Structures are given as structure tokens and as C-alpha cells.
Amino acid sequence: MKIMLTWTIEPGCYDAVVKYFLDGKEKIPKGMKLAGRWHAASHGWALAETDDLLAVYKFTRQWQGMIRFVVTPVMDDAETAAVLK
């Protein structure tokens, strides 16, 4: 399953997020793969692949209080076409 993660840095947390990220403290949980990640000044997007939604929760929870996430299951064109048929 593909999961689109959209995030926004909470007000006043920019420096803490930068430090956490640059210090390599982020952990990708077992069973979850980041297919890609894109950054803007105060927000960003990532595409994760997993069949374990608990892994997505574990991933987002480590940023609790610093980043607000929107988690959306998504499908590519081929998957969508199969559903529509």
C-alpha cells in the first residue's frame, strides 16, 4: 500500500525539526519504506510503502509535537484503473 504523508512544521519548532533531522534521530520502522521525500521551507511530502499501518503511526509519532501530519492512502494509475473496471 502507498501512503502519502504531508507535513507542516508546528509554529516555533523549526529549529528542533532541523536538529532532529540532521542528527539522524529519525527512524524508519521495520516494514515501511520511504519511496521518496520532498521538502519546502516549512512543509513537505513523502511517499511511503507499507502493508502495516502501525509502522506509519510509529514513524509519525516520533515527530509528535514538532510536525503535524496528514496521512492519505493513495493508488497509482494502474491500481486506480483496476478498481474502476
Long-range contacts (C-beta under 8 A, 24 or more apart in sequence): 1-49, 1-50, 1-51, 1-73, 2-35, 2-47, 2-48, 2-49, 2-73, 2-74, 2-75, 2-76, 3-47, 3-48, 3-49, 3-50, 3-56, 3-71, 3-72, 3-73, 3-74, 4-45, 4-46, 4-47, 4-71, 4-72, 4-73, 4-74, 5-45, 5-46, 5-47, 5-48, 5-56, 5-59, 5-60, 5-69, 5-70, 5-71, 5-72, 6-43, 6-44, 6-45, 6-69, 6-70, 6-72, 7-43, 7-44, 7-45, 7-46, 7-63, 7-67, 7-68, 7-69, 7-70, 8-42, 8-43, 8-67, 8-68, 9-42, 9-43, 9-66, 9-67, 10-65, 10-66, 10-67, 10-68, 13-65, 13-66, 13-67, 14-42, 16-66, 17-63, 17-66, 17-67, 20-63, 20-66, 25-62, 26-62, 26-63, 27-59, 27-62, 28-59, 29-55, 29-58, 29-59, 30-55, 31-55, 32-56, 32-58, 32-59, 47-74
